[in-house]
Amino acid sequence: MAIRLGEIMVEHGLLTREQVELILMEQQNSRRPFGLLAESMFGISPQDVEDAWAEQYSRISPVVDLAKERFDPEALKLVSRRQAWQFQVLPIRFDASELMIATTGDNLARALRFTSRCLMRPCYFVLAEGRMLGEALAKYLPLPGLSAEVLAGAADSPWVPSEG
């Protein structure tokens, strides 16, 4: 069974079990998302909600070996090289109507924000080790000056050189 958002928030000390129960009771009446209720009822920050949501998503996302995946050239065209490196996202292929995208567990929240705001299509994530993601980005969406080592060493760096 998948872990629930409230359980993660309890694990991280953001909410008590009693607060989770109060949110769930309110959710039955209002039909509002759990995270929004946690924010409005108990002052949980949007960033904490997002981090918990990303952790929840990462616990259910499969881990893949990118060296064994089949990459669709049409999927790769959906992000620019700069976007791929900056947001650490690598489109792999379409599964039915959904786009499979690789990222790392540490970068999942950022990748979710990017894809929900920029791709405008159903996506799902698979997770890869940082160096493996960097190697695949270097192979499929190379950007001068960037390598797997740069990605592995500066996973949180917001700077990415412009495409040229």
N, CA and C atoms as an extended XYZ file, in Angstrom:
492
Properties=species:S:1:pos:R:3:atomname:S:1:resname:S:1:resid:I:1 pbc="F F F"
N         0.840       -1.181        0.000 N   MET     1
C         0.000        0.000        0.000 CA  MET     1
C         0.885        1.245        0.000 C   MET     1
N         0.510        2.228       -0.774 N   ALA     2
C         1.281        3.472       -0.868 CA  ALA     2
C         1.181        4.260        0.432 C   ALA     2
N         2.247        4.951        0.744 N   ILE     3
C         2.249        5.776        1.943 CA  ILE     3
C         1.481        7.065        1.660 C   ILE     3
N         0.761        7.518        2.657 N   ARG     4
C        -0.068        8.710        2.501 CA  ARG     4
C         0.718        9.959        2.889 C   ARG     4
N         0.300       11.075        2.313 N   LEU     5
C         0.970       12.348        2.548 CA  LEU     5
C         1.006       12.694        4.034 C   LEU     5
N        -0.096       12.476        4.730 N   GLY     6
C        -0.142       12.767        6.159 CA  GLY     6
C         0.866       11.959        6.953 C   GLY     6
N         1.080       10.697        6.564 N   GLU     7
C         2.058        9.858        7.250 CA  GLU     7
C         3.467       10.427        7.100 C   GLU     7
N         3.773       10.909        5.921 N   ILE     8
C         5.094       11.502        5.693 CA  ILE     8
C         5.250       12.762        6.534 C   ILE     8
N         4.197       13.564        6.603 N   MET     9
C         4.268       14.794        7.398 CA  MET     9
C         4.431       14.480        8.886 C   MET     9
N         3.835       13.396        9.346 N   VAL    10
C         4.032       12.974       10.740 CA  VAL    10
C         5.478       12.511       10.926 C   VAL    10
N         5.996       11.706        9.997 N   GLU    11
C         7.381       11.236       10.076 CA  GLU    11
C         8.365       12.395       10.197 C   GLU    11
N         8.075       13.493        9.506 N   HIS    12
C         8.975       14.652        9.493 CA  HIS    12
C         8.678       15.644       10.612 C   HIS    12
N         7.717       15.316       11.461 N   GLY    13
C         7.395       16.192       12.582 CA  GLY    13
C         6.630       17.447       12.199 C   GLY    13
N         6.039       17.456       11.021 N   LEU    14
C         5.272       18.621       10.572 CA  LEU    14
C         3.871       18.634       11.160 C   LEU    14
N         3.299       17.457       11.323 N   LEU    15
C         1.946       17.303       11.865 CA  LEU    15
C         1.950       16.186       12.901 C   LEU    15
N         0.957       16.216       13.778 N   THR    16
C         0.724       15.095       14.685 CA  THR    16
C        -0.323       14.188       14.045 C   THR    16
N        -0.462       12.993       14.570 N   ARG    17
C        -1.502       12.086       14.056 CA  ARG    17
C        -2.891       12.689       14.264 C   ARG    17
N        -3.071       13.399       15.369 N   GLU    18
C        -4.366       14.034       15.642 CA  GLU    18
C        -4.668       15.115       14.603 C   GLU    18
N        -3.653       15.883       14.227 N   GLN    19
C        -3.850       16.905       13.202 CA  GLN    19
C        -4.187       16.274       11.852 C   GLN    19
N        -3.546       15.159       11.539 N   VAL    20
C        -3.854       14.449       10.294 CA  VAL    20
C        -5.320       14.021       10.293 C   VAL    20
N        -5.793       13.491       11.416 N   GLU    21
C        -7.197       13.071       11.510 CA  GLU    21
C        -8.144       14.253       11.316 C   GLU    21
N        -7.795       15.407       11.899 N   LEU    22
C        -8.631       16.599       11.720 CA  LEU    22
C        -8.658       17.039       10.257 C   LEU    22
N        -7.521       16.971        9.607 N   ILE    23
C        -7.468       17.328        8.184 CA  ILE    23
C        -8.318       16.360        7.368 C   ILE    23
N        -8.211       15.074        7.657 N   LEU    24
C        -8.992       14.080        6.908 CA  LEU    24
C       -10.491       14.281        7.100 C   LEU    24
N       -10.897       14.646        8.317 N   MET    25
C       -12.328       14.911        8.554 CA  MET    25
C       -12.770       16.135        7.750 C   MET    25
N       -11.962       17.174        7.753 N   GLU    26
C       -12.292       18.376        6.982 CA  GLU    26
C       -12.287       18.078        5.485 C   GLU    26
N       -11.378       17.228        5.058 N   GLN    27
C       -11.278       16.879        3.647 CA  GLN    27
C       -12.541       16.164        3.164 C   GLN    27
N       -13.142       15.346        4.022 N   GLN    28
C       -14.390       14.672        3.653 CA  GLN    28
C       -15.495       15.679        3.379 C   GLN    28
N       -15.518       16.759        4.147 N   ASN    29
C       -16.549       17.782        3.974 CA  ASN    29
C       -16.247       18.731        2.824 C   ASN    29
N       -15.004       19.150        2.711 N   SER    30
C       -14.666       20.205        1.751 CA  SER    30
C       -14.169       19.689        0.407 C   SER    30
N       -13.673       18.460        0.380 N   ARG    31
C       -13.089       17.865       -0.828 CA  ARG    31
C       -11.859       18.633       -1.320 C   ARG    31
N       -11.240       19.402       -0.430 N   ARG    32
C       -10.028       20.138       -0.781 CA  ARG    32
C        -8.816       19.228       -0.600 C   ARG    32
N        -7.738       19.481       -1.342 N   PRO    33
C        -6.538       18.651       -1.231 CA  PRO    33
C        -5.935       18.691        0.175 C   PRO    33
N        -5.375       17.565        0.579 N   PHE    34
C        -4.787       17.420        1.908 CA  PHE    34
C        -3.752       18.509        2.177 C   PHE    34
N        -2.857       18.733        1.230 N   GLY    35
C        -1.800       19.717        1.428 CA  GLY    35
C        -2.323       21.125        1.656 C   GLY    35
N        -3.339       21.517        0.897 N   LEU    36
C        -3.924       22.854        1.093 CA  LEU    36
C        -4.561       22.977        2.469 C   LEU    36
N        -5.201       21.917        2.909 N   LEU    37
C        -5.799       21.941        4.244 CA  LEU    37
C        -4.723       21.997        5.327 C   LEU    37
N        -3.628       21.285        5.139 N   ALA    38
C        -2.531       21.340        6.116 CA  ALA    38
C        -1.979       22.761        6.213 C   ALA    38
N        -1.892       23.426        5.077 N   GLU    39
C        -1.419       24.814        5.069 CA  GLU    39
C        -2.390       25.731        5.811 C   GLU    39
N        -3.670       25.646        5.459 N   SER    40
C        -4.641       26.593        6.024 CA  SER    40
C        -5.000       26.281        7.477 C   SER    40
N        -5.052       25.017        7.845 N   MET    41
C        -5.465       24.660        9.199 CA  MET    41
C        -4.322       24.715       10.213 C   MET    41
N        -3.100       24.380        9.777 N   PHE    42
C        -2.003       24.243       10.738 CA  PHE    42
C        -0.742       25.012       10.355 C   PHE    42
N        -0.835       25.867        9.347 N   GLY    43
C         0.291       26.729        9.001 CA  GLY    43
C         1.494       26.020        8.405 C   GLY    43
N         1.274       24.857        7.833 N   ILE    44
C         2.373       24.151        7.175 CA  ILE    44
C         2.745       24.949        5.924 C   ILE    44
N         4.024       25.136        5.695 N   SER    45
C         4.454       25.947        4.548 CA  SER    45
C         4.214       25.194        3.239 C   SER    45
N         3.948       25.937        2.166 N   PRO    46
C         3.806       25.287        0.856 CA  PRO    46
C         5.044       24.469        0.487 C   PRO    46
N         6.227       24.951        0.869 N   GLN    47
C         7.459       24.216        0.566 CA  GLN    47
C         7.495       22.877        1.297 C   GLN    47
N         7.065       22.850        2.566 N   ASP    48
C         7.028       21.590        3.311 CA  ASP    48
C         6.019       20.623        2.704 C   ASP    48
N         4.881       21.143        2.256 N   VAL    49
C         3.881       20.291        1.601 CA  VAL    49
C         4.466       19.726        0.314 C   VAL    49
N         5.109       20.570       -0.469 N   GLU    50
C         5.697       20.121       -1.728 CA  GLU    50
C         6.788       19.080       -1.493 C   GLU    50
N         7.624       19.311       -0.497 N   ASP    51
C         8.684       18.347       -0.191 CA  ASP    51
C         8.100       16.998        0.229 C   ASP    51
N         7.053       17.022        1.039 N   ALA    52
C         6.408       15.775        1.470 CA  ALA    52
C         5.772       15.072        0.278 C   ALA    52
N         5.143       15.856       -0.591 N   TRP    53
C         4.515       15.286       -1.788 CA  TRP    53
C         5.570       14.649       -2.686 C   TRP    53
N         6.709       15.322       -2.868 N   ALA    54
C         7.780       14.769       -3.694 CA  ALA    54
C         8.328       13.482       -3.074 C   ALA    54
N         8.452       13.458       -1.754 N   GLU    55
C         8.915       12.233       -1.095 CA  GLU    55
C         7.908       11.105       -1.298 C   GLU    55
N         6.628       11.431       -1.177 N   GLN    56
C         5.585       10.431       -1.406 CA  GLN    56
C         5.705        9.878       -2.828 C   GLN    56
N         5.853       10.753       -3.785 N   TYR    57
C         5.971       10.350       -5.185 CA  TYR    57
C         7.224        9.499       -5.391 C   TYR    57
N         8.335        9.893       -4.749 N   SER    58
C         9.580        9.144       -4.942 CA  SER    58
C         9.486        7.730       -4.379 C   SER    58
N         8.687        7.545       -3.347 N   ARG    59
C         8.545        6.210       -2.755 CA  ARG    59
C         7.763        5.254       -3.647 C   ARG    59
N         6.999        5.802       -4.583 N   ILE    60
C         6.231        4.925       -5.477 CA  ILE    60
C         6.806        4.890       -6.890 C   ILE    60
N         7.812        5.719       -7.158 N   SER    61
C         8.400        5.775       -8.497 CA  SER    61
C         9.441        4.680       -8.664 C   SER    61
N         9.387        3.981       -9.793 N   PRO    62
C        10.393        2.943      -10.013 CA  PRO    62
C        11.770        3.548      -10.287 C   PRO    62
N        12.799        2.792       -9.943 N   VAL    63
C        14.179        3.162      -10.249 CA  VAL    63
C        14.567        2.397      -11.508 C   VAL    63
N        15.169        3.110      -12.462 N   VAL    64
C        15.510        2.482      -13.734 CA  VAL    64
C        17.003        2.581      -14.008 C   VAL    64
N        17.454        1.709      -14.882 N   ASP    65
C        18.811        1.758      -15.414 CA  ASP    65
C        18.695        2.416      -16.785 C   ASP    65
N        19.096        3.666      -16.889 N   LEU    66
C        18.918        4.411      -18.134 CA  LEU    66
C        19.701        3.815      -19.295 C   LEU    66
N        20.759        3.070      -19.011 N   ALA    67
C        21.527        2.431      -20.077 CA  ALA    67
C        20.712        1.346      -20.777 C   ALA    67
N        19.671        0.865      -20.122 N   LYS    68
C        18.850       -0.202      -20.695 CA  LYS    68
C        17.524        0.305      -21.261 C   LYS    68
N        17.264        1.596      -21.143 N   GLU    69
C        15.992        2.146      -21.619 CA  GLU    69
C        16.053        2.455      -23.111 C   GLU    69
N        14.900        2.412      -23.751 N   ARG    70
C        14.750        2.776      -25.157 CA  ARG    70
C        14.276        4.227      -25.208 C   ARG    70
N        15.047        5.102      -25.855 N   PHE    71
C        14.719        6.521      -25.928 CA  PHE    71
C        14.039        6.844      -27.253 C   PHE    71
N        12.954        7.592      -27.170 N   ASP    72
C        12.187        8.011      -28.339 CA  ASP    72
C        12.659        9.407      -28.749 C   ASP    72
N        13.156        9.562      -29.972 N   PRO    73
C        13.610       10.885      -30.419 CA  PRO    73
C        12.526       11.961      -30.315 C   PRO    73
N        11.272       11.592      -30.503 N   GLU    74
C        10.181       12.574      -30.386 CA  GLU    74
C        10.005       13.033      -28.942 C   GLU    74
N        10.186       12.142      -28.006 N   ALA    75
C        10.092       12.523      -26.590 CA  ALA    75
C        11.237       13.461      -26.218 C   ALA    75
N        12.428       13.162      -26.714 N   LEU    76
C        13.592       13.989      -26.398 CA  LEU    76
C        13.439       15.423      -26.895 C   LEU    76
N        12.635       15.634      -27.925 N   LYS    77
C        12.429       16.981      -28.482 CA  LYS    77
C        11.552       17.865      -27.601 C   LYS    77
N        10.934       17.299      -26.588 N   LEU    78
C         9.971       18.061      -25.786 CA  LEU    78
C        10.613       19.018      -24.787 C   LEU    78
N        11.896       18.847      -24.521 N   VAL    79
C        12.607       19.805      -23.663 CA  VAL    79
C        13.876       20.234      -24.384 C   VAL    79
N        14.280       21.469      -24.155 N   SER    80
C        15.536       21.936      -24.735 CA  SER    80
C        16.695       21.331      -23.945 C   SER    80
N        17.853       21.382      -24.525 N   ARG    81
C        19.037       20.874      -23.817 CA  ARG    81
C        19.240       21.636      -22.512 C   ARG    81
N        19.086       22.952      -22.573 N   ARG    82
C        19.255       23.771      -21.371 CA  ARG    82
C        18.261       23.370      -20.297 C   ARG    82
N        16.984       23.195      -20.677 N   GLN    83
C        15.964       22.789      -19.698 CA  GLN    83
C        16.298       21.433      -19.094 C   GLN    83
N        16.718       20.507      -19.931 N   ALA    84
C        17.026       19.160      -19.446 CA  ALA    84
C        18.107       19.201      -18.372 C   ALA    84
N        19.164       19.943      -18.618 N   TRP    85
C        20.255       20.024      -17.649 CA  TRP    85
C        19.874       20.867      -16.445 C   TRP    85
N        19.210       21.989      -16.676 N   GLN    86
C        18.857       22.877      -15.570 CA  GLN    86
C        17.899       22.216      -14.596 C   GLN    86
N        16.899       21.511      -15.132 N   PHE    87
C        15.881       20.904      -14.278 CA  PHE    87
C        16.113       19.416      -14.057 C   PHE    87
N        17.198       18.894      -14.625 N   GLN    88
C        17.570       17.488      -14.475 CA  GLN    88
C        16.414       16.563      -14.831 C   GLN    88
N        15.876       16.781      -16.021 N   VAL    89
C        14.796       15.949      -16.538 CA  VAL    89
C        15.219       15.382      -17.889 C   VAL    89
N        14.899       14.130      -18.109 N   LEU    90
C        15.240       13.480      -19.367 CA  LEU    90
C        14.030       12.697      -19.871 C   LEU    90
N        13.330       13.237      -20.877 N   PRO    91
C        12.210       12.481      -21.450 CA  PRO    91
C        12.734       11.184      -22.073 C   PRO    91
N        12.031       10.096      -21.810 N   ILE    92
C        12.489        8.802      -22.321 CA  ILE    92
C        11.633        8.356      -23.497 C   ILE    92
N        10.345        8.213      -23.260 N   ARG    93
C         9.442        7.748      -24.322 CA  ARG    93
C         8.008        7.938      -23.863 C   ARG    93
N         7.100        7.693      -24.790 N   PHE    94
C         5.677        7.745      -24.483 CA  PHE    94
C         5.194        6.340      -24.141 C   PHE    94
N         4.474        6.219      -23.050 N   ASP    95
C         3.779        4.985      -22.694 CA  ASP    95
C         2.306        5.322      -22.799 C   ASP    95
N         1.674        4.793      -23.838 N   ALA    96
C         0.291        5.174      -24.144 CA  ALA    96
C         0.272        6.694      -24.315 C   ALA    96
N        -0.496        7.398      -23.508 N   SER    97
C        -0.583        8.852      -23.667 CA  SER    97
C         0.298        9.615      -22.686 C   SER    97
N         1.060        8.908      -21.855 N   GLU    98
C         1.897        9.568      -20.856 CA  GLU    98
C         3.364        9.576      -21.279 C   GLU    98
N         4.036       10.647      -20.907 N   LEU    99
C         5.456       10.777      -21.179 CA  LEU    99
C         6.244       10.299      -19.962 C   LEU    99
N         7.134        9.333      -20.177 N   MET   100
C         8.015        8.856      -19.106 CA  MET   100
C         9.235        9.766      -19.059 C   MET   100
N         9.529       10.284      -17.863 N   ILE   101
C        10.644       11.206      -17.676 CA  ILE   101
C        11.508       10.711      -16.525 C   ILE   101
N        12.817       10.745      -16.740 N   ALA   102
C        13.755       10.370      -15.679 CA  ALA   102
C        14.258       11.616      -14.964 C   ALA   102
N        14.457       11.483      -13.667 N   THR   103
C        15.108       12.490      -12.838 CA  THR   103
C        15.722       11.752      -11.657 C   THR   103
N        16.258       12.493      -10.704 N   THR   104
C        16.791       11.870       -9.493 CA  THR   104
C        15.806       12.077       -8.348 C   THR   104
N        15.919       11.266       -7.328 N   GLY   105
C        15.052       11.428       -6.163 CA  GLY   105
C        15.217       12.786       -5.512 C   GLY   105
N        16.459       13.269       -5.424 N   ASP   106
C        16.706       14.573       -4.802 CA  ASP   106
C        16.129       15.723       -5.610 C   ASP   106
N        15.963       15.524       -6.900 N   ASN   107
C        15.497       16.598       -7.777 CA  ASN   107
C        14.018       16.474       -8.130 C   ASN   107
N        13.333       15.504       -7.573 N   LEU   108
C        11.968       15.215       -8.000 CA  LEU   108
C        11.023       16.404       -7.846 C   LEU   108
N        11.056       17.108       -6.745 N   ALA   109
C        10.132       18.240       -6.553 CA  ALA   109
C        10.342       19.296       -7.631 C   ALA   109
N        11.579       19.592       -7.917 N   ARG   110
C        11.887       20.587       -8.953 CA  ARG   110
C        11.438       20.105      -10.330 C   ARG   110
N        11.668       18.839      -10.620 N   ALA   111
C        11.251       18.276      -11.904 CA  ALA   111
C         9.730       18.288      -12.037 C   ALA   111
N         9.029       17.977      -10.963 N   LEU   112
C         7.565       18.017      -10.982 CA  LEU   112
C         7.065       19.429      -11.268 C   LEU   112
N         7.666       20.428      -10.618 N   ARG   113
C         7.271       21.823      -10.870 CA  ARG   113
C         7.503       22.189      -12.328 C   ARG   113
N         8.674       21.852      -12.840 N   PHE   114
C         9.002       22.190      -14.223 CA  PHE   114
C         8.018       21.552      -15.199 C   PHE   114
N         7.809       20.257      -15.075 N   THR   115
C         6.955       19.586      -16.056 CA  THR   115
C         5.504       20.033      -15.957 C   THR   115
N         5.025       20.284      -14.747 N   SER   116
C         3.623       20.701      -14.620 CA  SER   116
C         3.403       22.095      -15.189 C   SER   116
N         4.423       22.926      -15.173 N   ARG   117
C         4.282       24.298      -15.682 CA  ARG   117
C         4.666       24.439      -17.145 C   ARG   117
N         5.512       23.554      -17.643 N   CYS   118
C         6.068       23.768      -18.976 CA  CYS   118
C         5.697       22.728      -20.029 C   CYS   118
N         5.400       21.522      -19.642 N   LEU   119
C         5.157       20.496      -20.658 CA  LEU   119
C         3.694       20.350      -21.058 C   LEU   119
N         2.789       20.640      -20.181 N   MET   120
C         1.355       20.619      -20.497 CA  MET   120
C         0.897       19.301      -21.128 C   MET   120
N         1.374       18.215      -20.576 N   ARG   121
C         0.946       16.887      -21.025 CA  ARG   121
C         1.105       15.925      -19.857 C   ARG   121
N         0.359       14.837      -19.873 N   PRO   122
C         0.491       13.864      -18.781 CA  PRO   122
C         1.901       13.256      -18.767 C   PRO   122
N         2.507       13.271      -17.605 N   CYS   123
C         3.861       12.741      -17.429 CA  CYS   123
C         3.893       11.852      -16.196 C   CYS   123
N         4.852       10.957      -16.178 N   TYR   124
C         5.158       10.257      -14.939 CA  TYR   124
C         6.663       10.108      -14.857 C   TYR   124
N         7.146        9.964      -13.643 N   PHE   125
C         8.580        9.959      -13.410 CA  PHE   125
C         9.089        8.590      -13.025 C   PHE   125
N        10.303        8.338      -13.489 N   VAL   126
C        11.102        7.220      -13.018 CA  VAL   126
C        12.376        7.838      -12.457 C   VAL   126
N        12.997        7.148      -11.537 N   LEU   127
C        14.170        7.694      -10.865 CA  LEU   127
C        15.438        7.002      -11.345 C   LEU   127
N        16.506        7.792      -11.397 N   ALA   128
C        17.811        7.270      -11.780 CA  ALA   128
C        18.858        7.858      -10.847 C   ALA   128
N        19.956        7.167      -10.710 N   GLU   129
C        21.094        7.665       -9.940 CA  GLU   129
C        21.650        8.888      -10.671 C   GLU   129
N        22.148        9.857       -9.912 N   GLY   130
C        22.594       11.126      -10.479 CA  GLY   130
C        23.622       11.010      -11.586 C   GLY   130
N        24.649       10.211      -11.367 N   ARG   131
C        25.684       10.063      -12.399 CA  ARG   131
C        25.099        9.427      -13.657 C   ARG   131
N        24.209        8.451      -13.488 N   MET   132
C        23.593        7.802      -14.642 CA  MET   132
C        22.738        8.795      -15.431 C   MET   132
N        22.000        9.650      -14.713 N   LEU   133
C        21.206       10.670      -15.396 CA  LEU   133
C        22.128       11.615      -16.157 C   LEU   133
N        23.222       12.023      -15.530 N   GLY   134
C        24.179       12.899      -16.202 CA  GLY   134
C        24.760       12.272      -17.458 C   GLY   134
N        25.087       10.991      -17.392 N   GLU   135
C        25.628       10.296      -18.562 CA  GLU   135
C        24.599       10.239      -19.688 C   GLU   135
N        23.345        9.974      -19.342 N   ALA   136
C        22.295        9.918      -20.362 CA  ALA   136
C        22.022       11.304      -20.946 C   ALA   136
N        22.025       12.335      -20.106 N   LEU   137
C        21.857       13.697      -20.623 CA  LEU   137
C        22.995       14.041      -21.579 C   LEU   137
N        24.229       13.677      -21.213 N   ALA   138
C        25.381       13.956      -22.072 CA  ALA   138
C        25.271       13.215      -23.405 C   ALA   138
N        24.684       12.052      -23.390 N   LYS   139
C        24.544       11.260      -24.615 CA  LYS   139
C        23.403       11.766      -25.495 C   LYS   139
N        22.232       12.013      -24.902 N   TYR   140
C        21.040       12.327      -25.692 CA  TYR   140
C        20.761       13.816      -25.862 C   TYR   140
N        21.158       14.633      -24.891 N   LEU   141
C        20.913       16.079      -24.955 CA  LEU   141
C        22.174       16.820      -24.501 C   LEU   141
N        23.278       16.635      -25.232 N   PRO   142
C        24.542       17.229      -24.791 CA  PRO   142
C        24.492       18.756      -24.806 C   PRO   142
N        25.195       19.331      -23.856 N   LEU   143
C        25.297       20.786      -23.756 CA  LEU   143
C        26.768       21.109      -23.491 C   LEU   143
N        27.384       21.922      -24.345 N   PRO   144
C        28.810       22.222      -24.169 CA  PRO   144
C        29.128       22.684      -22.750 C   PRO   144
N        30.185       22.115      -22.203 N   GLY   145
C        30.634       22.495      -20.870 CA  GLY   145
C        30.019       21.694      -19.746 C   GLY   145
N        29.052       20.843      -20.050 N   LEU   146
C        28.415       20.042      -19.001 CA  LEU   146
C        28.665       18.567      -19.247 C   LEU   146
N        28.868       17.848      -18.149 N   SER   147
C        29.121       16.414      -18.217 CA  SER   147
C        28.452       15.752      -17.027 C   SER   147
N        28.486       14.444      -17.012 N   ALA   148
C        27.910       13.701      -15.890 CA  ALA   148
C        28.564       14.126      -14.582 C   ALA   148
N        29.862       14.416      -14.609 N   GLU   149
C        30.571       14.820      -13.396 CA  GLU   149
C        30.051       16.153      -12.868 C   GLU   149
N        29.767       17.081      -13.771 N   VAL   150
C        29.244       18.387      -13.362 CA  VAL   150
C        27.886       18.205      -12.699 C   VAL   150
N        27.043       17.394      -13.286 N   LEU   151
C        25.711       17.163      -12.722 CA  LEU   151
C        25.815       16.480      -11.365 C   LEU   151
N        26.662       15.478      -11.255 N   ALA   152
C        26.800       14.756       -9.990 CA  ALA   152
C        27.389       15.649       -8.905 C   ALA   152
N        28.254       16.593       -9.286 N   GLY   153
C        28.899       17.448       -8.303 CA  GLY   153
C        28.126       18.693       -7.933 C   GLY   153
N        27.151       19.072       -8.748 N   ALA   154
C        26.417       20.321       -8.496 CA  ALA   154
C        24.934       20.123       -8.750 C   ALA   154
N        24.370       19.090       -8.121 N   ALA   155
C        22.968       18.754       -8.367 CA  ALA   155
C        22.025       19.892       -8.029 C   ALA   155
N        22.390       20.738       -7.075 N   ASP   156
C        21.498       21.815       -6.676 CA  ASP   156
C        21.838       23.145       -7.328 C   ASP   156
N        22.851       23.169       -8.183 N   SER   157
C        23.251       24.426       -8.800 CA  SER   157
C        22.205       24.896       -9.799 C   SER   157
N        21.727       26.144       -9.664 N   PRO   158
C        20.740       26.647      -10.603 CA  PRO   158
C        21.360       27.118      -11.906 C   PRO   158
N        22.686       27.241      -11.959 N   TRP   159
C        23.332       27.789      -13.136 CA  TRP   159
C        23.528       26.731      -14.190 C   TRP   159
N        23.150       27.062      -15.419 N   VAL   160
C        23.407       26.213      -16.564 CA  VAL   160
C        23.770       27.145      -17.707 C   VAL   160
N        24.861       26.885      -18.442 N   PRO   161
C        25.220       27.778      -19.535 CA  PRO   161
C        24.149       27.788      -20.616 C   PRO   161
N        24.090       28.885      -21.341 N   SER   162
C        23.092       28.990      -22.408 CA  SER   162
C        23.496       28.107      -23.570 C   SER   162
N        22.480       27.679      -24.326 N   GLU   163
C        22.762       26.884      -25.510 CA  GLU   163
C        23.396       27.799      -26.537 C   GLU   163
N        24.347       27.275      -27.251 N   GLY   164
C        24.972       28.165      -28.198 CA  GLY   164
C        25.391       27.485      -29.386 C   GLY   164
